[in-house]
Amino acid sequence: MSHYIHNLSSTLDSGCALGTSIVRNFDFQDENHFAIEQRISICLAKAGDHRTTIVWIDTGKTLSHGPDGPWRKYADQYNINQSVFHPTIQVLPHIALKAHLMSLGDVAQHEAAGSSRNDPLTQSAALLTCDYGKTLDTKLLATDPFYALHELFQFSAFSLSQYFNMLESKMKADTKAQASSQQVTDVSDFLYRQSLFESHAGRLRNIIATIETRSSLYRTPSSDSSTESISRQAARTLLVDYKQLLARTENLSNQCQAQISLLMNRAMIAESNKAIQLAQEVTKLTRLAFVFVPLSFTASFCGMNLWPFVTNGGSLWWWSVMSAPLIVVSLVILRKRKIDFLCH
């Protein structure tokens, strides 16, 4: 990813083509799943009685027209009619009755600008500019700038929900694998996902604060009660969606923390079991020492060239006489220590 950022910076400095897509972050999950982060930036300004809203979107032409990134190897694995990126699925109310209003009339023009459907790096977010605002009230668009951005906020919410679905499925798979395995799993995956959830939670709080303070935007009051109701209802819908996303993010973050604690506890138990096993091995060596140390002592003592050990056969007889009581005394001491330990 650092190589892509460097090449992108060089391209921007030298003058890149209009509509070049930008990737802010690359989220690698496994050999088959990854995600890219792109942003929508909004600037709202007022000059007299007029308002100007400028929207920057990182998704333009397909990523094939820009510098190569870590997603390139995935594109090489797909056929020409397959897409690397999943489309962002949006659930809109009463969409079946409004299908004739949602036709993308500018798709051909959009493809001519560099977003071909046959490109494996095509993104559904690039179609946001095609007939934007078809689901919105045209009268309210002219008076409420926040309402005019409703579809952008809605698209972002659906995209985040789909991203969290992927992360949650990976977490469940890892949790299930850990439950069926006796080996201690590395906690780095859960730490990485927890950092992702905490980062998104901070952004969601900022978005919720923006929605709650939407009345401070440059909004022209409407005398029509019906349009006011539509505006409030649209804002409430977004607020509920983003609060649910925030609650889900915090819940998934807590699940990651619980799995991290569980894995740490399992690691501590595994280390304790190893220490117990090592102590048992040391105990066996200690028991052997209670037998062989007296024998070694008497053997070295009888090996001295002193009377009566120098007589024929005397050293072996004296060694047996000295070793037997010492071994008995050692075994008695060992037995007593074992009984005292069990009593404690």
Beta strands, then each sheet from edge to edge (+ up, - down):
strand 1: 25-28
strand 2: 34-37
strand 3: 40-47
strand 4: 50-57
sheet 1: 1+ 2-
sheet 2: 3+ 4-
end
